Amino acid sequence: MPQDALGNEVSRTTDATLQGIDDFVAGFLGYETKATNVLAAADADPASALANIYAGFTWMFLEAPGAGERARAYLQAARAADVNRREALMLHQLERWIADDIPAVQSLGEAIVEQFPRDLASVKLHQYFSFNRGDAASMLRIAQKVEAANADNPHIHGMLAFGYEQMHQLEKAEAAARRALELKPKEPWAQHALAHVMLSTGRVREGVEFLGEAQRTWIDLNSFMYTHNWWHKALFHISLGDNQAVFEAYDNHVWGIEKDYSQDQVGAVSLLARMEVAGLDVGNRWEDVAMHVQSRARDTVQPFLTLQYLYGLARADYAEADELIQAIAAKAQSADAFDRLVWRDVALPAARGVLAHARRDWAGAVHWLTIANPRLAEIGGSHAQRDLFGQLLLDAHLKQGHWAIAETMLEMRRTWDPDGVPLNRALAEARAHLAAA
């Protein structure tokens, strides 16, 4: 029986189809554009179960309403094809994913990884869903489960590195990331994990230098990985007060690659918001982002994404912001048991907070973000990404003149960004007001 490039058996296939399958696996693990080659392979070979399953996955990664309908055609083709044991489990995964039954998807993923430890695409998929729930422990556990079986593969070390980092095990995270890069200098997820470690430990100049070298390898990456690693580099530049480099990163590398893709959109929203909090005048840049986010007016696929769509729409003063806050409130009432608590107890107050901040209602932002922030891990995203909401809360306190509270928050932030230029400028302002009181 034929095998994929990782040694996993594949049922009925041709050489061309197998190449499409391998392109998906390698591209998914390495964040490369060739992952989408599986769509053409599936279209050319409807009798290949695995090609059609991966094509369905590809559409689901769009993270947008309507993705399920596009994936369903590939699901139907896969159902009519011969499958082996691993493919049968993956077929069921695609079914449950389209049905938005994420607990079942994860349970099936556990079974796949347990039985087929060389299936690193399934490990990566499991991490994807855990990440979207803020479940860092699960991200690390699933990678550790197959570490011994994949010690020679750089991608498992990249996955371990990010899992360790999200669990605050920074020394282990750095060691795993560096091992991945020894095996493959172009391992963007390991580069990304190491950037997280440097951000968390205040190694700002080292971070700029490291990513400056790493960017030479950012060839053929998908738009998420390319823009997101540049996003991380921009965060270091914000800390250094290097405003020209921040604008250069935003204008040429963070925004403008795939303007209709969810991850590119939230990266742009997040960076623009941080730039404004740091005192930069972003001009009319909100308008272009909001124009592309406008179609998200009822998009409640993932709370982490939705909150940033809302902020971008509101900062550009688009009426769709009101439509989206209503959709969030409705989702908080109608979501199934798995999602209801996070939408009702975390996403809805956070949405009210970011909407208030975007509309310069500082008191409202303080009220609602204070309620939401202790549980924000539940909406998904990384520590660095969710820090946006902490920055918005801090900014609202500063705008309200809550100097003592702001001083405490700023001192806490100095533990990981001791030399941050915007941070220390704000701290000096707060202390001056307190001294004058």
PLY file of the C-alpha trace (Angstrom):
ply
format ascii 1.0
element vertex 437
property float x
property float y
property float z
element edge 436
property int vertex1
property int vertex2
end_header
0.00 0.00 0.00
1.37 3.48 -0.84
2.56 5.75 1.95
2.73 9.49 2.46
6.04 11.23 3.06
5.80 10.54 6.81
5.28 6.79 6.34
1.50 6.68 6.86
-0.42 4.28 4.63
-2.69 5.79 2.01
-5.51 3.90 0.34
-6.13 3.96 -3.41
-4.11 6.76 -5.05
-2.07 7.74 -8.08
1.38 9.27 -8.08
-0.09 12.69 -8.88
-2.66 12.41 -6.10
-0.05 11.25 -3.61
2.02 14.31 -4.48
-0.99 16.50 -3.68
-1.43 14.67 -0.37
2.24 15.12 0.50
2.04 18.78 -0.45
-0.83 19.22 1.99
0.98 17.49 4.84
4.28 19.28 4.27
2.56 22.58 3.61
0.31 22.29 6.66
3.24 21.47 8.94
5.52 24.07 7.37
2.89 26.81 6.74
3.63 26.79 3.04
1.31 27.68 0.18
1.73 24.28 -1.43
-0.76 22.86 1.09
-3.58 24.04 -1.16
-2.29 21.87 -4.03
-4.44 19.12 -2.56
-7.54 20.90 -3.87
-6.53 20.28 -7.47
-5.47 16.74 -6.60
-8.88 16.01 -5.08
-10.71 17.57 -8.01
-8.72 15.39 -10.42
-9.15 12.22 -8.35
-12.55 12.03 -6.61
-11.89 8.36 -5.77
-9.05 9.32 -3.42
-10.51 9.48 0.08
-7.53 11.14 1.70
-7.08 13.83 -0.95
-10.75 14.76 -0.57
-10.57 14.73 3.23
-7.60 17.05 3.17
-9.35 19.26 0.61
-12.30 19.49 3.00
-9.94 20.41 5.82
-8.43 23.10 3.63
-11.78 24.79 3.18
-12.56 24.56 6.90
-9.33 26.39 7.67
-10.87 29.39 5.94
-12.51 30.15 9.32
-15.52 31.83 7.78
-19.24 31.25 7.25
-19.78 29.15 4.14
-16.59 27.17 4.56
-18.57 24.12 5.59
-20.59 24.14 2.41
-17.45 24.26 0.30
-15.98 21.39 2.32
-19.15 19.30 2.05
-18.59 18.47 -1.62
-15.25 16.89 -0.76
-16.83 15.09 2.18
-19.34 13.47 -0.19
-16.57 12.34 -2.53
-14.58 10.87 0.36
-17.62 8.99 1.64
-17.91 7.19 -1.70
-14.24 6.16 -1.74
-12.42 3.24 -0.19
-10.78 4.10 3.13
-8.32 2.49 5.51
-8.63 2.71 9.30
-6.83 6.04 9.63
-8.74 7.61 6.77
-12.06 6.42 8.21
-11.32 8.26 11.44
-10.30 11.37 9.51
-13.45 11.18 7.40
-15.49 11.16 10.59
-13.44 14.14 11.79
-14.37 16.13 8.71
-18.03 15.26 9.20
-18.00 16.44 12.80
-15.98 19.55 11.97
-18.53 20.61 9.37
-21.22 19.96 12.00
-19.28 22.18 14.45
-18.94 19.30 16.90
-15.43 20.15 18.05
-15.35 17.83 21.07
-15.97 14.90 18.72
-13.29 16.17 16.32
-10.80 16.24 19.17
-11.79 12.82 20.46
-11.29 11.37 17.00
-7.97 13.18 16.76
-6.83 11.54 19.98
-7.64 8.13 18.51
-5.73 8.88 15.30
-2.65 10.08 17.12
-2.73 7.14 19.51
-2.87 4.59 16.69
-0.77 6.45 14.10
1.91 8.46 15.91
3.69 9.38 12.67
0.62 11.28 11.47
1.94 14.70 12.41
-0.75 16.46 10.40
-3.29 15.02 12.85
-1.14 16.16 15.77
-1.05 19.65 14.26
-4.80 19.63 13.71
-5.38 18.64 17.33
-3.17 21.52 18.44
-5.14 23.89 16.20
-8.39 23.14 17.96
-6.80 23.22 21.41
-5.27 26.60 20.56
-8.66 27.96 19.58
-9.96 27.02 23.05
-6.96 28.36 24.94
-6.11 24.83 26.07
-2.33 25.02 26.19
-2.02 21.88 28.32
-3.68 19.85 25.59
-1.43 21.38 22.94
1.65 20.28 24.81
0.32 16.86 25.80
-0.60 15.78 22.26
2.86 16.73 20.97
4.63 14.99 23.84
2.64 11.84 23.12
4.36 11.39 19.74
7.73 12.99 20.47
9.62 9.70 20.69
8.21 8.45 17.39
9.21 11.63 15.56
12.49 12.69 17.17
14.05 13.20 13.73
11.30 15.52 12.49
11.76 19.28 12.99
8.03 19.98 13.01
7.34 18.02 16.19
9.97 20.09 17.97
8.31 23.26 16.70
4.97 22.05 18.02
6.54 21.15 21.35
8.21 24.55 21.55
4.97 26.46 21.20
3.19 24.14 23.64
5.92 24.65 26.22
5.85 28.42 25.69
2.10 28.63 26.15
2.52 26.64 29.37
5.17 29.15 30.55
7.93 26.53 30.44
10.22 28.93 28.64
13.55 27.12 28.95
12.05 23.95 27.51
10.35 26.00 24.81
13.60 27.58 23.73
15.44 24.24 23.72
12.74 22.62 21.59
12.66 25.55 19.17
16.41 25.52 18.74
16.37 21.76 18.17
13.79 22.23 15.42
15.95 24.90 13.80
19.01 22.65 13.97
17.09 20.06 11.98
15.54 22.60 9.60
16.53 26.29 9.66
13.31 27.08 7.80
10.88 25.90 10.47
8.64 28.95 10.86
6.61 27.63 13.79
9.81 27.12 15.79
10.95 30.62 14.80
7.56 31.85 15.96
7.81 30.00 19.28
11.27 31.41 19.90
9.98 34.92 19.17
7.34 34.30 21.86
10.04 33.27 24.33
12.07 36.39 23.60
8.99 38.60 23.94
8.09 36.98 27.25
11.59 37.42 28.66
12.20 41.01 27.54
14.86 40.07 24.98
13.62 42.72 22.57
16.78 43.60 20.67
17.68 39.93 20.41
14.19 39.30 19.04
14.61 41.91 16.31
17.97 40.46 15.33
16.71 36.88 15.39
13.64 37.57 13.26
15.71 39.79 10.98
17.84 36.76 10.18
14.92 34.34 10.11
12.96 36.42 7.61
15.40 35.34 4.90
13.75 31.92 5.08
10.16 33.21 4.84
9.79 32.03 1.25
6.64 30.31 -0.02
4.95 30.69 3.37
1.20 31.06 3.53
-0.07 34.52 4.34
-0.80 33.71 7.99
2.69 32.58 8.86
4.39 35.28 6.82
2.30 38.12 8.22
2.25 36.72 11.75
6.01 36.44 12.07
6.26 39.99 10.76
3.61 40.95 13.34
5.91 39.58 16.03
8.82 41.57 14.65
6.64 44.71 14.74
5.92 44.14 18.44
9.63 44.25 19.16
9.92 47.48 17.16
7.04 49.03 19.15
8.86 48.24 22.37
12.05 49.82 21.02
10.19 52.96 19.96
11.31 52.38 16.37
8.16 53.78 14.81
9.41 53.86 11.25
10.13 50.13 11.38
6.66 49.49 12.80
4.98 51.29 9.92
7.26 49.56 7.41
6.31 46.17 8.85
2.59 46.96 8.84
2.41 48.52 5.39
4.62 46.03 3.56
4.37 42.75 5.43
1.47 42.52 7.90
-1.37 43.98 5.85
-1.86 43.45 2.16
-1.00 39.82 1.52
-4.44 38.16 1.72
-6.78 40.92 2.80
-9.87 38.71 2.87
-8.35 36.01 5.11
-9.34 35.91 8.77
-5.85 35.67 10.24
-4.47 38.48 8.10
-7.40 40.66 9.12
-7.03 40.14 12.86
-3.28 40.59 12.61
-3.83 43.99 11.03
-6.50 45.00 13.56
-4.34 43.91 16.46
-1.23 45.71 15.24
-3.06 48.94 14.41
-4.65 48.96 17.86
-1.28 48.43 19.55
0.25 51.17 17.44
-2.43 53.61 18.57
-2.05 52.59 22.22
1.69 53.25 21.81
0.88 56.78 20.60
1.33 56.34 16.85
-0.95 58.13 14.40
-2.10 55.43 11.98
-3.84 57.85 9.64
-6.59 56.33 7.50
-5.34 52.74 7.78
-8.44 51.59 9.67
-10.58 52.33 6.64
-8.91 49.79 4.37
-9.02 47.08 7.03
-12.68 47.71 7.81
-13.59 47.63 4.14
-12.33 44.05 3.97
-13.77 43.08 7.37
-17.19 44.52 6.46
-18.43 41.12 5.30
-17.78 39.74 8.81
-20.77 41.63 10.23
-22.38 38.40 11.45
-19.28 36.21 11.70
-19.22 34.38 15.03
-17.16 31.39 13.92
-14.51 31.95 16.62
-14.71 34.43 19.51
-11.03 35.39 19.31
-11.47 36.42 15.68
-14.87 38.03 16.16
-13.69 40.41 18.86
-11.03 41.80 16.56
-13.39 42.11 13.61
-15.62 44.15 15.93
-12.82 46.45 16.98
-11.71 47.08 13.41
-15.23 47.87 12.24
-15.87 50.18 15.17
-12.57 52.07 14.84
-13.47 52.85 11.24
-16.97 53.86 12.39
-18.68 51.23 10.25
-22.32 50.54 11.05
-21.57 46.81 10.77
-20.04 47.04 14.25
-23.56 47.38 15.68
-24.71 44.40 13.65
-21.81 42.32 14.89
-22.32 43.13 18.58
-25.93 42.02 18.15
-24.76 38.78 16.52
-22.42 38.18 19.46
-25.24 38.71 21.94
-27.40 36.28 19.99
-24.58 33.72 19.89
-24.24 34.00 23.67
-27.85 32.86 23.96
-28.03 30.28 21.18
-24.65 28.51 21.20
-24.54 24.85 22.17
-23.35 23.79 25.59
-19.73 23.50 24.48
-19.58 27.13 23.36
-22.27 28.88 25.37
-20.27 29.75 28.47
-17.34 31.24 26.60
-19.62 33.35 24.40
-21.90 34.44 27.26
-19.42 34.92 30.09
-16.25 35.95 28.25
-16.76 36.97 24.63
-19.87 39.11 25.16
-18.44 41.31 27.94
-15.13 41.48 26.05
-17.02 42.57 22.93
-18.78 45.30 24.85
-15.40 46.38 26.18
-13.60 46.52 22.85
-16.57 48.29 21.25
-16.51 50.88 24.03
-12.76 51.39 23.63
-13.00 51.71 19.86
-15.68 54.39 20.33
-13.63 56.16 23.02
-16.03 55.32 25.85
-13.24 54.81 28.37
-15.50 54.12 31.35
-17.38 51.44 29.43
-14.12 49.88 28.27
-12.81 49.71 31.84
-16.04 48.17 33.11
-16.46 45.44 30.52
-12.81 44.53 29.94
-12.25 44.23 33.68
-15.01 41.62 33.75
-13.71 39.71 30.73
-9.93 39.81 31.11
-9.45 37.17 33.86
-10.98 34.49 31.61
-9.79 35.60 28.19
-7.69 32.47 27.70
-10.98 30.69 26.96
-11.48 32.58 23.68
-8.29 31.10 22.19
-5.26 32.79 20.75
-1.81 33.02 22.29
-0.66 34.98 25.33
0.89 37.56 23.03
-2.27 37.89 20.94
-4.62 38.16 23.91
-2.38 40.82 25.42
-4.17 43.22 23.07
-7.15 43.21 25.42
-4.95 43.90 28.43
-3.41 46.82 26.58
-6.85 48.20 25.73
-7.87 47.98 29.39
-4.66 49.70 30.50
-5.14 52.41 27.89
-8.71 53.01 29.08
-7.49 53.39 32.68
-4.90 55.92 31.52
-7.50 57.84 29.52
-9.78 57.88 32.59
-6.98 59.21 34.75
-6.89 56.12 36.97
-3.22 56.78 37.66
-2.69 54.45 40.62
-4.29 51.51 38.83
-2.36 52.29 35.67
0.92 52.51 37.57
0.37 49.05 39.05
-0.50 47.58 35.65
2.50 49.23 34.03
4.88 47.98 36.68
3.55 44.48 36.14
4.16 44.80 32.41
7.73 45.94 33.06
8.51 42.43 34.31
8.60 41.28 30.68
9.20 44.58 28.86
11.46 46.52 31.25
12.89 48.88 28.64
9.74 49.34 26.53
9.69 52.92 25.26
5.89 53.43 25.16
5.51 51.58 28.45
8.03 53.70 30.33
6.63 56.87 28.82
3.18 55.98 30.15
4.65 55.04 33.52
6.37 58.41 33.78
3.08 60.13 32.98
1.21 58.18 35.64
3.85 58.88 38.25
3.87 62.59 37.40
0.12 62.80 37.94
0.35 60.86 41.18
3.13 63.13 42.45
1.08 66.21 41.60
-2.05 64.93 43.33
0 1
1 2
2 3
3 4
4 5
5 6
6 7
7 8
8 9
9 10
10 11
11 12
12 13
13 14
14 15
15 16
16 17
17 18
18 19
19 20
20 21
21 22
22 23
23 24
24 25
25 26
26 27
27 28
28 29
29 30
30 31
31 32
32 33
33 34
34 35
35 36
36 37
37 38
38 39
39 40
40 41
41 42
42 43
43 44
44 45
45 46
46 47
47 48
48 49
49 50
50 51
51 52
52 53
53 54
54 55
55 56
56 57
57 58
58 59
59 60
60 61
61 62
62 63
63 64
64 65
65 66
66 67
67 68
68 69
69 70
70 71
71 72
72 73
73 74
74 75
75 76
76 77
77 78
78 79
79 80
80 81
81 82
82 83
83 84
84 85
85 86
86 87
87 88
88 89
89 90
90 91
91 92
92 93
93 94
94 95
95 96
96 97
97 98
98 99
99 100
100 101
101 102
102 103
103 104
104 105
105 106
106 107
107 108
108 109
109 110
110 111
111 112
112 113
113 114
114 115
115 116
116 117
117 118
118 119
119 120
120 121
121 122
122 123
123 124
124 125
125 126
126 127
127 128
128 129
129 130
130 131
131 132
132 133
133 134
134 135
135 136
136 137
137 138
138 139
139 140
140 141
141 142
142 143
143 144
144 145
145 146
146 147
147 148
148 149
149 150
150 151
151 152
152 153
153 154
154 155
155 156
156 157
157 158
158 159
159 160
160 161
161 162
162 163
163 164
164 165
165 166
166 167
167 168
168 169
169 170
170 171
171 172
172 173
173 174
174 175
175 176
176 177
177 178
178 179
179 180
180 181
181 182
182 183
183 184
184 185
185 186
186 187
187 188
188 189
189 190
190 191
191 192
192 193
193 194
194 195
195 196
196 197
197 198
198 199
199 200
200 201
201 202
202 203
203 204
204 205
205 206
206 207
207 208
208 209
209 210
210 211
211 212
212 213
213 214
214 215
215 216
216 217
217 218
218 219
219 220
220 221
221 222
222 223
223 224
224 225
225 226
226 227
227 228
228 229
229 230
230 231
231 232
232 233
233 234
234 235
235 236
236 237
237 238
238 239
239 240
240 241
241 242
242 243
243 244
244 245
245 246
246 247
247 248
248 249
249 250
250 251
251 252
252 253
253 254
254 255
255 256
256 257
257 258
258 259
259 260
260 261
261 262
262 263
263 264
264 265
265 266
266 267
267 268
268 269
269 270
270 271
271 272
272 273
273 274
274 275
275 276
276 277
277 278
278 279
279 280
280 281
281 282
282 283
283 284
284 285
285 286
286 287
287 288
288 289
289 290
290 291
291 292
292 293
293 294
294 295
295 296
296 297
297 298
298 299
299 300
300 301
301 302
302 303
303 304
304 305
305 306
306 307
307 308
308 309
309 310
310 311
311 312
312 313
313 314
314 315
315 316
316 317
317 318
318 319
319 320
320 321
321 322
322 323
323 324
324 325
325 326
326 327
327 328
328 329
329 330
330 331
331 332
332 333
333 334
334 335
335 336
336 337
337 338
338 339
339 340
340 341
341 342
342 343
343 344
344 345
345 346
346 347
347 348
348 349
349 350
350 351
351 352
352 353
353 354
354 355
355 356
356 357
357 358
358 359
359 360
360 361
361 362
362 363
363 364
364 365
365 366
366 367
367 368
368 369
369 370
370 371
371 372
372 373
373 374
374 375
375 376
376 377
377 378
378 379
379 380
380 381
381 382
382 383
383 384
384 385
385 386
386 387
387 388
388 389
389 390
390 391
391 392
392 393
393 394
394 395
395 396
396 397
397 398
398 399
399 400
400 401
401 402
402 403
403 404
404 405
405 406
406 407
407 408
408 409
409 410
410 411
411 412
412 413
413 414
414 415
415 416
416 417
417 418
418 419
419 420
420 421
421 422
422 423
423 424
424 425
425 426
426 427
427 428
428 429
429 430
430 431
431 432
432 433
433 434
434 435
435 436
